[in-house]
Structure formats: structure tokens, C-alpha cells
Amino acid sequence: MNQDIEHKGIISDIQNNLIRVTIVSKSMCASCHAKGACISGDSKEKIIEVKTSDTSNYKLGDEVVVCMKNKIGVKAVLIGFFFPFIILIATFILTYIFLFDKNEVMPSLLAIFTVGIYYFIIYLLRNRIEKNINFYIK
């Protein structure tokens, strides 16, 4: 559980104290020989920004390993998925029981709206959250 999360990537940009690393996120079957006939074989390119004090050791096209502490990954999953799910379910149940008995439409809409407000607040706090999420190159 204390291991770091690692992904191989290629340096795509270097600016001042910021290195952008492009990683290719693949599903398990993306490398399968039959992926052309299968709809589940997907891969996505993601760009990770790594702040570093010394960029002189790196150059464009270098293959590097981008790492993040495991506990930060857990925190990101909690913020991005778990808390919104809890808010969605709690809002639906509470409004269904106390406000709109025998009507599922209004509690559903209110629950979705509440999760939208949650994500808007997260968007407003993105700079503060970003300070706590650090990547480094191994």
C-alpha cells in the first residue's frame, strides 16, 4: 500500500521548471492482436505536468517514469469519485424520504444538481487542490 504509482512516459515539453510528460493509458486489451475487431480496446494519451527545480538533466523525447505517492492517488479518487457518489445517494435518499414521497424524478434531479454544485466547488478550489498533488520523475 505504500508503493508509489508509476507510469512510463515520454517528455513532450520543457519550460522553465515544468516538464510535460505524455503517457499512454491503455486498457488491458489494448495490446491484444484482435483489438481492431473489438470495441473495448482503447488507449488514451494524457499529459502530466511535473514541477522540478532542475530541467537540465532532461531533454525532449526522453523516456521517463512519472511517479506519485499512493496516498495522493487515494485522495484524488476520494475527491473525484467517492464523495460525489455519497453526496448523490444521500441527497436522493433524504429528499425522497422528507420532501418528495413517492416521486423519484425530483429527488433524482436535485441529487444530480447537488453533485454539479460539488464539482463546481472543486473547480473553484482547483489551484488549492493542485498544490497537494505532486508528481516526480524517477
N, C-alpha and C positions, 0 to 999 in steps of 0.2 A: 504493500500500500504506500510505502514511502518512496517508490521509484518515480523518476521523472517521466513525463510524457514526451516522446521524441518522434520527430518526423524528418525524413531526408528531404532536402530541397536544393534549389539552385539559386544563387544570388542573381537577382534581376536588376537591382538598382542600388547605388551607394550615394548618399548625400549627407554631408557633414557628419553627424553622429548617428545616422539612421541607415540601416541596411534592410532592404526589402528582399525577402526570400520567397520564391514561388515554390509551393508544394503541390503535388498532385494527390488528391484524396480519392482513393479507389474503393469501390465495394469489393467484397471478397471474390466475386465472379468477374470482375472487370478484366482480369488477365486470362480468362478462360478462352479456349480456341473457338467456342461456339457463341461468343458474345454478340456477333453480328445478327444472329437469329433470335437472340434473347432480349427482352425489353428491360431486364433488371441489371444488365451490365453497364454501369455508369461510372464515370470518373469526373471530378471537378478540380479546377485549378484554383488555389487560394493563395493570397499574398499575405505573408506575415511580416510585420514591421518589428525589427529588433533594434533597440537602442543600445549603443555601445560607445565607449569613450575612445576607442582606437580602431579606426577603419583601415589602417594601413596594411594590416595582415590579410585583408580580403580583396578579391577582385571579381569583376563581373564574370559569371559563368562558373564560379567555384561551386562544387557540391559540398554542402554543409549539413549538419544535423541541428535542427532547431529544437530547443527543449523548453519545457515549462514545468514548474513544480506541480505535483499531483494535486495538492490541496487547493491550488488556484483553479485547476480544471474542475474540481468538485464544486467550488464556489460559483464558477461560471454556469455549470449545469443547474445548480440551485436557483440562481438568479434568472436564468433564461427559460427554464422548463418547469422545475418543481414548484416554485412559489406561484407562478401564474396558474398552474393546474389546481393548486389548493384554493387560490382565490376564485377560480371559475366554479369549482364544485361547491365551496362554502357559500358563495353568493347565490348560486342556483337553489341550493337546499334551503337557505334561510329565507329567501324571497318567496319560494314556493310554499313553505310552511306558514309564514307570518303575513304575507301580503296578497298572494295570488293563488289561493287554494283552488285546486282542480283545473289550473290553467298553466300549461308548460311553456307557452310562447313568450309571455312577458318575462318570466324568470330567466329563460334562455337568453333573450336579447339583453337583459340587464347584466347577466353574467359575462357575456361577450363584451359589452360596453365597459364593464369594470376591468377586465383584462386589458382592453385597449388603453384605458387610463393608466394602468400599471406600466405597460410598455412605453407610454408617452413619458411617464416619470423617469423610467430607466433611460430613455433617450435624453432627457434633460440632465441627468446625472452621469452621462457617458464619460465626460472628462475626469470626473472624480473616480469612477469605476476603473477607467483605463490606467490610472496611476497605480492601482493594486494588481494589475495583470502584467507580469513581466516575462518576456521571452529572452532566452540567451542562446548563443551558439556554442556548441560543444566542440 
